[in-house]
């Protein structure tokens, strides 16, 4: 069993190296690289614990309690950075270390136990469960707090997608939401294991073994998906400076009359220049093309066109697809090829969006078109 922990630790260190040497890496990649480094060290520590030399290094027992807690802190900070392009580490960011410090302080009673007592506890011969349960209690507490905080961050981001992006591939952070669910499961497991220990139904090493195995599985998901995760805010998020060459005139304070005049100008821009063919079109890039601020563009979409940015752009893509699929010159094109040509960037999102707008699948539309 211990070989699995060794493989998991080496795997985590390998991902840390990949992320550290990643080209055009962003702050999120650097944080993830540090997280993978910590995970690697943590799993290698587990490998040592479960080696035959366990008695010789028992004095290290409990020293990884704070490392367990650090994983939740890393998850939260990583999520914050991915979803907030303006995130910066400040002095107050040191507060993220507070949960780790609390867990370590709660572990002091166990650290100062005589060596023989630790051996008896590890072999389930000594009833000193409270000394082990106390750090686990704080771990469960902080796991729960940070999981809820992280879930709120991801949920808020997913709600904002339709107002900023014309696509959701790699920006909806579905894998990160699934990871949160996995960590929720791990938290429940931690609760169960704490109960098992308190009733002395198993020894400490058996309980830890189950937990570490779960961590090996999660390490693979974090490393693999984190490395694949691209930069979400690939475009400048500052309000573009208006120039005289703007395609749409100023809305002069965003009054309803002024905004209404520009709604048709925006539609004309979409029809003539077809910016929606860019599969990575965002609110920022369209605002720049139109010569508007993002606030002005949002006001036009929300107040006059009654549409989110996501639906507004994808409706044009669906209509363009319906035109192109009938083009005799593209009769040999596959449905997916045309979908990519009109601005969609994944098969799954194309099928979902097309059915939302038309009520049928793309293949059914092609089979029944006049």
Secondary structure by P-SEA (a helix, b strand, c coil): caaaaaaaaaaaaaaaaaaaacccccaaaaaaaaaaaaaaaaaaaaaaaacccccccccccccaaaaaaaaaaaaaaaaaaaacccccccccccccaaaaaaaaaaacccccccaaaaaaaaaccccaaaaaaaaaaaaaaaaaaaaaaaaaaaaaaaaaccccccccccccaaaaaaaaaaaaaaaaaaaaaaaaaaaccccaaaaaaaaaaaaaaaaaaaaaaaaacccccccccccccccccccccccccccaaaaaaaaaaaaaaaaaccccccccccaaaaaaaacccaaaaaaaacccccccaaaaaaaaaaaaaaaaaaccccccccaaaaaaaaccccaaaaaaaaaaaccccaaaaaaccc
